[in-house]
Amino acid sequence: MQQTITHCVWCDTKLHANRSWQGLWGREQRATICESCLQQFEVFTQPEEACFIYNEIASEWLQRYKIQKDLLLATSFTQQLRQRLLKERAIIVPVPLHPLKLQERTFAQVEQLLIAAALPYEEHLLKKDNITQGLGSRAERLQRENPFVLRDRTAVLNRDFVIFDDVCTTGVTLQHIVMLFKEAGARKVTTFTLFRSEFTRMMYNK
Ligand SMILES: [Zn+2]
């Protein structure tokens, strides 16, 4: 998918050929973001929870990827995502967009990150409606109706899952989803995001 990318997807400078042994073995995909751009993204302190800290540049990246629909950016962090998720034995489940939002945005941004990284995943979730999550206290938000449903409850029984999203700020979305899987009898449910707010501690991510 990314063999034609010769320039950094973030700053557009020419990329140097990457001749690492992984590259020679065809095991790793080539970086599509240059080293100096990559260094601007702060590595998250808990590597099993997220790749990078959700900060100003992360927010800028998301804006360009999701709102300006710069689809090439989906390849930015394939190496980091593969590093964490390739050996993952649990089933990767991307967090879906509401169908209306999907229409607006024209592509499934979270799934595209996995597709670009050539990571296998299963779709188990549907988003019911457009509940605004920004209002009310954390407890109030949690008590509201879960905006997600499982496509088939019996399909998650006694299986392990890692829920994948692009960004985790309050943790509310992921908490809803983890509850849903656990109620349906999933064995172990963890979460992983590309970006995560430093202040978010996922108590249930054990
Ligand atoms: Zn660059």
Residues whose N, C-alpha, C, O or C-beta is under 5 A from the ligand:
A	BS01	ZN	C8 W10 C11 D12 I33 C34 C37
